[in-house]
Amino acid sequence: MASSRHNGDTSASEDRTTRLAAWIADDGIQGLTSNPAIFYHAICHDPAYRAALPAVRGAHADPEQRFEALVLPDVQRACDQFARVYQDS
């Protein structure tokens, strides 16, 4: 998110990253599942995604590019969190 969903607010993203790290370390989770329907719900209801929409709309004309601009940074952060789990498997 080149600064959390392009809006400069990293707090929601950082909170999710911290919680995921705790789930991995404390609860031993080894993966997550997501899909467009899950992200659709998040984009419609999560304040950080909602706040990012105007900037993303202005930066990307194509809906697929907008979707990717919003969600790929979160997906990448989750993958980064699971890198050690993957390396240890």
C-alpha positions in Angstrom: 0.0 0.0 0.0 2.7 2.3 -0.6 1.6 3.7 2.7 -1.4 1.6 3.7 -4.0 1.6 0.9 -2.5 4.8 -0.6 -4.0 7.0 2.2 -1.1 7.4 4.5 -2.8 5.6 7.4 -0.8 2.6 8.3 -2.4 1.9 11.7 -5.0 -0.6 10.4 -2.5 -2.4 8.3 0.0 -2.5 11.2 -2.7 -3.8 13.6 -3.5 -6.6 11.2 0.2 -7.5 10.7 0.7 -7.5 14.5 -2.3 -9.8 15.1 -1.3 -12.1 12.3 2.3 -12.4 13.7 0.8 -13.3 17.1 -1.5 -15.9 15.6 1.5 -17.5 13.8 3.8 -17.4 16.9 1.2 -18.1 19.6 -1.4 -20.2 17.9 0.6 -21.9 15.3 -1.5 -21.0 12.3 0.2 -22.0 9.1 -1.9 -20.3 6.4 -4.8 -18.1 5.4 -7.4 -18.3 2.8 -8.8 -15.3 0.9 -10.7 -14.8 -2.3 -12.4 -11.9 -4.1 -15.6 -12.3 -2.1 -13.7 -11.8 1.2 -11.9 -8.8 -0.2 -15.2 -7.4 -1.6 -16.7 -7.5 1.9 -13.6 -5.9 3.3 -13.5 -3.2 0.7 -17.1 -2.4 1.4 -16.9 -2.4 5.2 -13.3 -1.8 6.3 -12.7 1.9 7.0 -9.1 1.8 5.8 -10.1 0.3 2.4 -13.0 2.8 2.2 -10.7 5.7 2.9 -8.4 4.5 0.1 -11.0 4.2 -2.6 -11.0 7.9 -3.8 -7.2 7.9 -4.4 -7.3 4.5 -6.0 -10.1 5.5 -8.3 -8.1 8.6 -9.3 -5.0 6.6 -10.0 -6.4 3.6 -11.8 -9.2 3.6 -14.4 -9.4 -0.2 -14.7 -11.4 -1.9 -12.0 -9.0 -4.9 -11.9 -6.1 -2.5 -11.3 -8.0 -0.8 -8.5 -8.7 -4.1 -6.8 -5.0 -5.1 -7.1 -3.8 -1.7 -5.8 -6.1 -2.1 -2.7 -5.5 -5.8 -1.8 -2.1 -6.9 -3.1 -0.1 -5.1 -0.5 -2.1 -6.8 2.3 -1.7 -10.2 0.5 2.1 -9.5 0.2 2.3 -8.6 3.9 0.6 -11.9 4.9 2.9 -13.8 2.6 5.9 -12.1 4.2 4.5 -13.1 7.6 4.3 -16.7 6.6 7.8 -16.9 4.9 9.4 -18.5 8.0 6.6 -21.0 8.3 7.2 -21.9 4.6 11.0 -22.1 5.0 10.6 -24.4 8.1 8.2 -26.8 6.3 
